[in-house]
Amino acid sequence: MHFNMKGLLIRNGFSLDAKPQPHIYLSLYDAFKRAILNRFLEPDSKLPPSRVLANDLGISRSTVLKAFDLLLVERYITAIKGSGYYVLCPKNKKLKLKIPSVAPKGNYPSLSSRGKAFCENAHWPGEDSNKGVAFRPGLPPLDIFPVQLWKKLIDDYWKFITPSELSYSNTIGLQCLRNNLANYLKIYRDIQCDPEQIIVTTGSLHSLYLVSNILLETDDEVVVENPTYPMAHGLFRSLGAKIFAGPVDAEGLNLNGISCVKPKFVYTTPSCQYPTGIKMSMARRKELLKWASEKETFIIEDDYNHEFSNWEKPLGSLFGMDQQERTIYLGTFNKLIHPSMRLGYMIVPYYLLDAVTALYRQSSRFVSRENQKAMSLFIERDYLNKHLRNVMEVSQERKEIFVEHFNTYLGNHFYLDTSNPGLHVIGHIKGEIKDVELEKELLNHNILAHALSKYYVHPTDKNGLVMGFCSVNPKQIKDTLYKMGAIITKLHTHPMKYSKDNEKLSD
C-alpha cells in the first residue's frame, strides 16, 4: 500500500532542497531507509512503481531508480521481476532516532472520574483474545454455524443492493428485521409488542449501556441479583450508581433483603439467572412486578438465554406480564449464533424511545446493515429455528461428554453443578485454591474459565469456576480437562512454588 508515499517520505526527512541538486537521490534513499528501519514501511510491503513515485515527488525517474539501486545493494528492498519493489526485513540494522521530549504525566489533563471508573470496573482477563476457547462461558457451538448459508444471504444482499442502501441507515434498525423480531418474540416468548418499540443493537451489553445512560444519575440506586453478570454491575458502578445486591435462592431474586431500597431500576435475568441457571418462579415474577409498581421503578429484563431455558418448560417474560410498561426487555443473538455477529435488540416503552434513539444516534449510529438484512431473512425463512434445534442437540451432547470427563479428571477437586440449562456449568472448588488464582493460572495455559467469586457484587467465600463447553469439540473437551487436572494437581502439590514463580498468581 502506498496511499501517501510522498507525505511518508517527507516526514522521514526527504527534501527537494538537497545541495547540490544531484544529491536528491541520497535524500530519497535516506528517507526510505528511515521509514523501513522504523517500520513505517513494513516488511513485504510493495513500493510504488518508479514512474508513479517520480511523478508524485516531481523528480526524474532516474533519480528514483538511483535511490532504489542503493536500497537494493544494502538489502533494504528487493526487486521481483514483473511485480515490482518490496521491502525486506532489515537485519541487525538500527537507526538512532531523536526522540522528542515527553512532558511529564502531570502536564496532561487527567481522566474524568467516570473514565477512571470504567477502567476500575473492567472485568475478565483474556476476554479480548482468540486464545482459550475452552472453556469460555457464553459461546455456542461455533463449528456448526451454517457458514455457507449465511454467506449466501450476505451475497444476496450485495447482489441486489441499491445506492441508497449504502447511505446512513435507520438508527434503531431495519424495519424488516424489527418486524420479524416482533413475530419471533410473539412465538417464542409470548410477547406482544409494536415493531416500533424494538431497537436493534450490538448485543445485551450495548442495550444496557444505552438504557443505563439515559436513566442513571450519580448516586442513583440500582438493584442487581447476587451473583450476576459482572459487566452489568461494573457498568452501573462506572456510571455512578449505588449497587444493592439482591440474594438469589431456589426461586430466583429474593426481594426480602432489599425491601427498603427505592432503586431507579432492577436488573434481572429471570429466564436463566446468570450464572446459577435458576429460573425465577411465577410467584416471584408477580411479586417483582408488584414491587416495581409500588417503588415506581423500572425492571431491566435480560433474556439472554431464553432459547435454552424455555425450551421444555417455558414461563412468560416479565415484559409480557407487565401491565404498567415498566419493563425494558433485552435479547441477543450473540450467544445463539456467534459473538462476532454483534447483533442484539431491546424492547422499550414508548416514552423512552426518543431518549434511547437520541443517545444511540450520538454514539454508534447503527448496526451493520448487511448483518441486519441477513438475520431478518434467517428468521423469516425458518433457518433460525432449524439452527436452534441443532445448537440444542449438539450442546446437550457436549455437556454430557464434558461432565463425564470432568468427573474423571477433576472429580477430586470440584463439586460439579450441572443444573444450568444454558451454555455453562459451575465447578465448586473443594480445596484451598482460590478461584481467581486458578483462573489466572489456567489462562497461562490458554484455558479460559471464569472465577465464580467475580460474579458476586461484594467479597464472598464462594469459590469455583464458571466453564463453557459448547464451543469445544469432544476430543478437545477430553484433552483440555486432562490438562486442567494436571495443572490443579500440581497447584495442590506445590502451592508455594506456583505463587513464587508465577507473578500472575500474586494478587
C-alpha positions as CSV (number, residue, x, y, z in Angstrom):
1,M,0.0,0.0,0.0
2,H,1.3,3.5,-0.9
3,F,-1.6,5.8,-0.4
4,N,0.5,8.8,0.6
5,M,4.1,7.9,0.0
6,K,5.1,11.5,-0.6
7,G,3.9,12.5,2.9
8,L,5.6,9.5,4.5
9,L,9.0,10.3,2.8
10,I,8.8,13.9,3.8
11,R,8.1,13.0,7.4
12,N,11.2,10.8,7.3
13,G,13.5,13.6,6.0
14,F,13.1,13.7,2.2
15,S,13.7,17.1,0.8
16,L,13.9,18.6,-2.7
17,D,16.3,21.2,-1.3
18,A,19.2,18.8,-1.2
19,K,22.5,20.6,-2.1
20,P,23.9,20.0,-4.7
21,Q,20.8,19.1,-6.6
22,P,22.2,15.8,-7.9
23,H,22.2,14.5,-4.3
24,I,18.4,14.4,-4.2
25,Y,18.6,10.7,-4.7
26,L,20.5,10.4,-1.5
27,S,17.8,12.3,0.4
28,L,15.3,9.9,-1.1
29,Y,17.4,6.9,-0.1
30,D,17.8,8.2,3.5
31,A,14.1,8.8,3.8
32,F,13.2,5.3,2.6
33,K,15.9,3.8,4.9
34,R,14.5,5.6,7.9
35,A,10.9,4.6,7.1
36,I,11.9,0.9,6.7
37,L,14.0,0.8,9.9
38,N,11.3,2.5,11.9
39,R,8.6,0.2,10.5
40,F,6.6,2.9,8.8
41,L,7.1,0.6,5.8
42,E,6.5,-3.0,7.0
43,P,8.4,-6.0,5.6
44,D,6.9,-7.4,2.3
45,S,5.0,-4.2,1.6
46,K,5.1,-3.1,-2.0
47,L,6.7,0.2,-3.1
48,P,5.0,2.4,-5.7
49,P,6.3,2.0,-9.3
50,S,9.2,4.2,-10.0
51,R,7.3,6.3,-12.6
52,V,4.4,6.9,-10.2
53,L,6.8,7.9,-7.4
54,A,8.8,10.2,-9.7
55,N,5.6,11.9,-10.8
56,D,4.3,12.3,-7.2
57,L,7.6,13.7,-6.0
58,G,8.2,15.9,-9.0
59,I,11.6,14.4,-9.8
60,S,13.0,12.3,-12.6
61,R,12.5,8.6,-12.8
62,S,16.3,8.1,-13.0
63,T,16.6,9.8,-9.6
64,V,14.1,7.3,-8.1
65,L,15.9,4.4,-9.7
66,K,19.3,5.5,-8.3
67,A,17.8,5.6,-4.8
68,F,16.3,2.2,-5.3
69,D,19.6,0.8,-6.5
70,L,21.3,1.9,-3.2
71,L,18.4,0.3,-1.2
72,L,18.8,-2.9,-3.2
73,V,22.6,-3.1,-2.6
74,E,22.1,-2.6,1.1
75,R,19.2,-5.1,1.1
76,Y,16.6,-2.8,2.4
77,I,14.4,-3.7,-0.6
78,T,14.2,-6.5,-3.2
79,A,13.1,-6.4,-6.8
80,I,10.8,-9.1,-8.2
81,K,10.7,-9.3,-12.0
82,G,7.3,-8.4,-13.4
83,S,6.0,-7.4,-10.0
84,G,8.0,-4.5,-8.5
85,Y,10.0,-3.5,-5.5
86,Y,9.3,-4.9,-2.0
87,V,10.5,-4.0,1.5
88,L,12.8,-6.6,3.1
89,C,13.1,-7.2,6.9
90,P,16.2,-5.2,7.9
91,K,18.6,-7.5,9.9
92,N,21.0,-6.1,12.5
93,K,20.3,-2.6,11.4
94,K,19.4,0.1,13.9
95,L,18.8,3.7,13.5
96,K,19.4,6.2,16.3
97,L,16.3,8.4,16.4
98,K,16.0,11.7,18.1
99,I,13.1,11.1,20.4
100,P,11.1,14.3,21.2
101,S,10.9,15.1,24.9
102,V,7.8,13.9,26.5
103,A,6.1,16.1,29.0
104,P,5.6,14.5,32.5
105,K,2.2,13.0,33.1
106,G,1.2,15.8,35.4
107,N,1.1,18.2,32.5
108,Y,-1.7,16.3,30.8
109,P,-5.4,16.7,31.7
110,S,-6.4,13.8,33.9
111,L,-9.1,11.3,33.1
112,S,-12.6,12.2,34.3
113,S,-13.9,10.4,37.4
114,R,-16.2,8.4,35.0
115,G,-13.2,7.5,32.8
116,K,-11.3,6.2,35.8
117,A,-14.4,4.3,37.0
118,F,-14.7,2.5,33.6
119,C,-11.0,1.4,34.0
120,E,-11.5,0.2,37.5
121,N,-14.7,-1.8,36.8
122,A,-13.4,-3.7,33.7
123,H,-13.5,-7.5,34.2
124,W,-12.2,-10.7,32.8
125,P,-8.6,-11.2,31.8
126,G,-8.0,-12.6,28.3
127,E,-11.5,-11.8,27.2
128,D,-10.4,-10.0,24.0
129,S,-8.1,-12.8,23.0
130,N,-8.9,-15.6,20.5
131,K,-7.0,-18.0,22.7
132,G,-8.7,-20.1,25.3
133,V,-11.9,-21.0,23.5
134,A,-12.0,-23.9,26.1
135,F,-13.8,-23.3,28.4
136,R,-15.1,-19.7,27.7
137,P,-18.6,-19.3,29.1
138,G,-21.3,-17.9,26.8
139,L,-20.1,-19.4,23.5
140,P,-22.4,-21.5,21.4
141,P,-21.1,-24.4,19.2
142,L,-19.4,-22.2,16.7
143,D,-18.3,-25.1,14.4
144,I,-21.9,-25.9,13.5
145,F,-22.9,-22.4,12.4
146,P,-24.2,-22.7,8.7
147,V,-21.4,-20.5,7.2
148,Q,-22.3,-21.2,3.6
149,L,-26.0,-20.4,4.2
150,W,-25.1,-17.1,5.9
151,K,-22.6,-16.3,3.1
152,K,-25.4,-16.8,0.6
153,L,-27.7,-14.4,2.5
154,I,-24.9,-11.8,2.6
155,D,-24.1,-12.3,-1.1
156,D,-27.8,-11.9,-2.0
157,Y,-27.8,-8.6,-0.1
158,W,-24.9,-7.2,-2.0
159,K,-26.2,-8.7,-5.3
160,F,-29.4,-6.7,-5.2
161,I,-28.2,-3.6,-3.2
162,T,-29.2,-0.2,-4.3
163,P,-27.1,3.0,-4.0
164,S,-29.4,4.4,-1.3
165,E,-28.8,1.4,0.9
166,L,-25.1,2.4,1.1
167,S,-26.1,5.6,2.8
168,Y,-26.9,6.1,6.5
169,S,-29.4,3.6,7.9
170,N,-32.2,3.9,10.4
171,T,-30.6,4.2,13.8
172,I,-32.9,1.8,15.6
173,G,-32.7,-0.9,12.9
174,L,-34.1,-2.1,9.6
175,Q,-37.9,-2.2,9.5
176,C,-37.8,-5.8,8.0
177,L,-35.7,-7.1,10.9
178,R,-37.8,-5.4,13.6
179,N,-41.0,-6.8,12.0
180,N,-39.5,-10.3,12.0
181,L,-38.2,-9.9,15.6
182,A,-41.7,-8.9,16.7
183,N,-43.1,-12.1,15.2
184,Y,-40.2,-14.2,16.6
185,L,-40.8,-12.9,20.1
186,K,-44.6,-13.4,19.8
187,I,-44.0,-17.1,19.0
188,Y,-41.1,-17.9,21.4
189,R,-41.8,-15.5,24.3
190,D,-45.5,-14.7,24.0
191,I,-44.5,-11.0,23.8
192,Q,-46.9,-8.7,22.1
193,C,-45.1,-5.5,21.0
194,D,-45.1,-2.9,18.3
195,P,-42.1,-3.3,16.0
196,E,-41.5,0.4,16.5
197,Q,-40.6,-0.4,20.2
198,I,-37.8,-2.7,19.1
199,I,-34.3,-1.2,18.9
200,V,-31.5,-3.2,17.2
201,T,-28.2,-3.1,19.0
202,T,-24.9,-5.0,19.0
203,G,-25.9,-7.1,22.0
204,S,-27.2,-7.0,25.6
205,L,-24.3,-5.0,26.9
206,H,-24.8,-2.3,24.3
207,S,-28.5,-2.2,25.1
208,L,-27.7,-2.0,28.8
209,Y,-25.3,0.9,28.1
210,L,-27.9,2.9,26.2
211,V,-30.6,2.3,28.8
212,S,-28.3,3.0,31.8
213,N,-27.0,6.2,30.4
214,I,-30.5,7.7,29.8
215,L,-31.8,6.6,33.2
216,L,-29.0,6.9,35.8
217,E,-27.9,10.0,37.7
218,T,-24.9,9.8,40.0
219,D,-25.8,8.1,43.3
220,D,-29.0,6.6,41.9
221,E,-29.7,3.2,43.5
222,V,-29.7,0.1,41.3
223,V,-30.7,-3.5,42.4
224,V,-28.9,-6.4,40.9
225,E,-29.1,-10.1,41.6
226,N,-26.2,-11.6,43.6
227,P,-24.4,-13.2,41.8
228,T,-24.9,-11.5,38.4
229,Y,-23.2,-10.6,35.2
230,P,-20.1,-8.6,36.3
231,M,-20.0,-6.4,33.2
232,A,-23.5,-5.2,34.1
233,H,-22.9,-4.1,37.7
234,G,-19.4,-2.9,36.6
235,L,-21.2,-0.6,34.1
236,F,-23.7,0.7,36.7
237,R,-20.8,1.5,39.1
238,S,-18.9,3.3,36.3
239,L,-22.0,5.5,35.7
240,G,-22.0,6.4,39.4
241,A,-24.8,4.2,40.7
242,K,-25.1,2.7,44.2
243,I,-25.4,-1.0,43.8
244,F,-27.7,-3.1,46.1
245,A,-27.3,-6.8,45.8
246,G,-30.5,-8.9,46.0
247,P,-29.9,-12.5,47.1
248,V,-30.8,-15.4,44.8
249,D,-32.4,-18.5,46.1
250,A,-34.1,-21.6,44.6
251,E,-36.9,-19.3,43.2
252,G,-34.7,-16.6,41.8
253,L,-34.3,-13.0,43.1
254,N,-35.5,-12.6,46.7
255,L,-36.8,-9.1,47.4
256,N,-36.8,-9.5,51.2
257,G,-33.3,-8.4,51.5
258,I,-33.8,-5.2,49.5
259,S,-37.3,-4.1,50.7
260,C,-36.1,-0.7,51.9
261,V,-34.4,0.3,48.6
262,K,-36.1,2.5,46.1
263,P,-34.0,1.9,43.0
264,K,-34.0,3.6,39.6
265,F,-34.2,0.1,38.2
266,V,-33.8,-3.6,38.9
267,Y,-31.5,-5.6,36.6
268,T,-32.6,-9.3,36.4
269,T,-32.1,-12.5,34.4
270,P,-35.3,-14.3,35.2
271,S,-35.4,-17.0,32.5
272,C,-31.9,-18.3,33.4
273,Q,-30.3,-16.5,36.3
274,Y,-26.7,-15.7,35.4
275,P,-24.6,-17.6,36.3
276,T,-26.6,-20.0,38.5
277,G,-29.1,-21.0,35.9
278,I,-32.1,-20.7,38.3
279,K,-35.4,-19.9,36.6
280,M,-37.4,-17.3,38.5
281,S,-40.7,-18.8,39.7
282,M,-44.1,-17.4,38.6
283,A,-44.8,-16.3,42.1
284,R,-41.6,-14.3,42.3
285,R,-42.2,-12.7,38.8
286,K,-45.6,-11.5,40.0
287,E,-44.0,-10.3,43.3
288,L,-41.3,-8.4,41.4
289,L,-43.8,-6.7,39.1
290,K,-45.9,-5.6,42.1
291,W,-42.8,-4.4,43.9
292,A,-41.7,-2.4,40.9
293,S,-45.1,-0.7,40.7
294,E,-45.1,0.2,44.4
295,K,-41.5,1.5,44.2
296,E,-42.2,3.3,40.9
297,T,-39.1,1.7,39.4
298,F,-38.0,0.1,36.1
299,I,-37.2,-3.5,35.5
300,I,-34.5,-4.4,33.0
301,E,-35.1,-8.0,31.9
302,D,-32.1,-9.6,30.3
303,D,-33.5,-12.6,28.5
304,Y,-30.0,-13.6,27.1
305,N,-30.6,-17.3,27.3
306,H,-34.3,-17.8,26.8
307,E,-34.0,-20.2,23.8
308,F,-32.3,-22.7,26.1
309,S,-34.0,-22.2,29.4
310,N,-37.6,-22.1,28.0
311,W,-37.3,-25.0,25.6
312,E,-39.1,-27.6,27.7
313,K,-40.9,-25.6,30.4
314,P,-41.5,-22.1,29.2
315,L,-42.6,-19.3,31.5
316,G,-43.8,-15.9,30.2
317,S,-41.4,-13.0,30.2
318,L,-41.7,-10.2,32.7
319,F,-42.2,-7.8,29.7
320,G,-45.2,-9.8,28.6
321,M,-46.7,-9.9,32.1
322,D,-46.1,-6.2,32.8
323,Q,-49.3,-4.2,32.6
324,Q,-47.7,-0.9,33.5
325,E,-44.9,-0.6,30.9
326,R,-42.1,-0.6,33.5
327,T,-40.1,-3.4,31.9
328,I,-37.3,-3.0,29.3
329,Y,-36.6,-6.2,27.6
330,L,-33.1,-7.2,26.3
331,G,-32.3,-10.0,23.9
332,T,-29.2,-11.1,21.9
333,F,-28.2,-13.5,19.1
334,N,-24.6,-13.4,20.0
335,K,-24.9,-16.4,22.3
336,L,-27.1,-18.4,19.9
337,I,-25.4,-17.6,16.6
338,H,-21.8,-16.4,17.3
339,P,-20.4,-13.4,19.3
340,S,-18.6,-11.8,16.3
341,M,-22.0,-11.1,14.7
342,R,-22.7,-8.4,17.3
343,L,-26.5,-8.4,16.9
344,G,-29.0,-7.9,19.7
345,Y,-32.2,-6.0,20.4
346,M,-34.3,-4.4,23.1
347,I,-37.9,-3.5,23.5
348,V,-38.5,-0.3,25.3
349,P,-41.7,1.5,26.5
350,Y,-42.8,4.2,24.0
351,Y,-42.0,7.0,26.4
352,L,-38.3,6.0,26.4
353,L,-37.9,5.6,22.6
354,D,-36.8,9.2,21.8
355,A,-34.2,9.3,24.6
356,V,-32.6,6.0,23.7
357,T,-32.7,6.8,19.9
358,A,-31.0,10.2,20.6
359,L,-28.2,8.7,22.6
360,Y,-27.8,5.9,20.0
361,R,-27.6,8.4,17.2
362,Q,-24.9,10.4,19.0
363,S,-22.8,7.3,19.7
364,S,-22.6,4.3,17.4
365,R,-25.3,5.3,14.9
366,F,-26.5,1.8,13.7
367,V,-25.6,-1.8,13.4
368,S,-24.2,-3.2,10.2
369,R,-27.0,-3.2,7.6
370,E,-25.9,-6.4,5.9
371,N,-26.0,-8.4,9.2
372,Q,-29.4,-7.0,9.9
373,K,-30.7,-8.0,6.5
374,A,-29.2,-11.4,6.7
375,M,-30.6,-12.0,10.2
376,S,-34.1,-10.9,9.0
377,L,-34.0,-13.5,6.3
378,F,-32.6,-16.1,8.7
379,I,-35.6,-15.6,10.9
380,E,-38.2,-15.2,8.1
381,R,-37.1,-18.4,6.2
382,D,-37.1,-20.5,9.4
383,Y,-33.3,-21.1,9.3
384,L,-33.1,-19.7,12.9
385,N,-35.5,-22.4,14.2
386,K,-33.5,-25.1,12.5
387,H,-30.2,-23.8,13.8
388,L,-31.6,-23.5,17.3
389,R,-32.5,-27.2,17.2
390,N,-29.0,-28.1,16.1
391,V,-27.5,-26.0,18.8
392,M,-29.6,-27.6,21.4
393,E,-28.8,-31.1,20.3
394,V,-25.0,-30.5,20.0
395,S,-24.8,-28.6,23.2
396,Q,-26.5,-31.4,25.2
397,E,-24.1,-34.0,23.6
398,R,-21.1,-31.9,24.6
399,K,-22.4,-31.3,28.0
400,E,-22.7,-35.0,28.7
401,I,-19.1,-35.5,27.4
402,F,-17.9,-32.6,29.5
403,V,-19.5,-33.9,32.7
404,E,-18.1,-37.5,32.1
405,H,-14.5,-36.4,31.6
406,F,-14.7,-33.7,34.2
407,N,-15.7,-36.2,36.8
408,T,-12.9,-38.5,35.7
409,Y,-10.1,-35.9,35.7
410,L,-11.3,-33.3,38.1
411,G,-13.8,-35.0,40.3
412,N,-11.5,-35.0,43.3
413,H,-11.1,-31.2,43.1
414,F,-14.6,-30.0,42.3
415,Y,-18.3,-30.4,43.1
416,L,-19.9,-30.0,39.6
417,D,-23.2,-28.2,39.3
418,T,-24.8,-29.2,36.0
419,S,-28.3,-27.8,36.6
420,N,-27.8,-24.7,34.4
421,P,-29.8,-25.3,31.2
422,G,-27.6,-22.9,29.2
423,L,-24.1,-22.8,27.9
424,H,-22.0,-23.3,31.0
425,V,-21.7,-25.3,34.2
426,I,-20.2,-24.3,37.6
427,G,-17.5,-26.3,39.3
428,H,-17.2,-25.5,43.1
429,I,-13.6,-25.9,44.3
430,K,-13.1,-28.4,47.2
431,G,-9.6,-27.4,48.2
432,E,-8.0,-24.2,49.3
433,I,-7.0,-23.0,45.9
434,K,-8.6,-19.6,45.2
435,D,-10.7,-19.3,42.1
436,V,-9.1,-16.0,41.0
437,E,-5.6,-17.6,41.2
438,L,-6.8,-20.7,39.3
439,E,-8.4,-18.5,36.6
440,K,-5.0,-16.8,36.1
441,E,-3.0,-20.0,36.0
442,L,-5.4,-21.7,33.5
443,L,-5.2,-18.6,31.3
444,N,-1.4,-19.0,31.2
445,H,-2.2,-22.4,29.6
446,N,-4.7,-20.9,27.1
447,I,-7.7,-22.2,29.1
448,L,-10.3,-19.6,29.8
449,A,-12.7,-20.3,32.7
450,H,-14.2,-17.6,34.9
451,A,-13.7,-17.3,38.7
452,L,-17.1,-17.7,40.3
453,S,-16.3,-15.1,43.0
454,K,-16.1,-12.4,40.4
455,Y,-19.8,-12.8,39.7
456,Y,-20.6,-11.6,43.3
457,V,-21.2,-7.9,43.9
458,H,-19.3,-8.0,47.3
459,P,-16.4,-10.1,48.5
460,T,-17.6,-13.7,49.0
461,D,-16.4,-17.1,50.2
462,K,-17.9,-18.6,47.0
463,N,-15.1,-20.4,45.3
464,G,-15.4,-22.0,41.9
465,L,-15.1,-21.8,38.1
466,V,-17.8,-21.0,35.5
467,M,-17.0,-23.1,32.4
468,G,-18.5,-23.2,29.0
469,F,-18.4,-26.4,27.0
470,C,-20.5,-25.8,23.8
471,S,-17.8,-24.4,21.6
472,V,-15.3,-27.2,22.2
473,N,-15.3,-30.5,20.2
474,P,-15.4,-33.8,22.1
475,K,-11.7,-34.5,21.7
476,Q,-10.7,-31.0,22.8
477,I,-13.0,-31.4,25.8
478,K,-11.3,-34.5,26.9
479,D,-7.7,-33.3,26.2
480,T,-8.3,-29.9,27.9
481,L,-9.9,-31.4,31.0
482,Y,-7.0,-33.8,31.3
483,K,-4.6,-30.8,31.1
484,M,-6.7,-28.9,33.7
485,G,-6.4,-31.9,36.1
486,A,-2.6,-31.9,35.8
487,I,-2.4,-28.2,36.4
488,I,-4.6,-28.3,39.5
489,T,-2.8,-31.4,40.9
490,K,0.5,-29.5,40.5
491,L,-1.0,-26.5,42.3
492,H,-2.1,-28.7,45.2
493,T,1.3,-30.3,45.3
494,H,3.4,-27.2,45.0
495,P,1.2,-24.2,46.0
496,M,4.2,-22.1,47.3
497,K,6.2,-22.8,44.2
498,Y,3.4,-21.5,41.9
499,S,2.8,-18.4,44.0
500,K,6.5,-17.6,43.9
501,D,7.4,-18.4,40.3
502,N,4.3,-17.1,38.6
503,E,3.9,-13.4,39.2
504,K,0.4,-13.5,37.6
505,L,-0.8,-15.6,40.6
506,S,0.2,-13.0,43.1
507,D,-2.7,-10.6,43.9
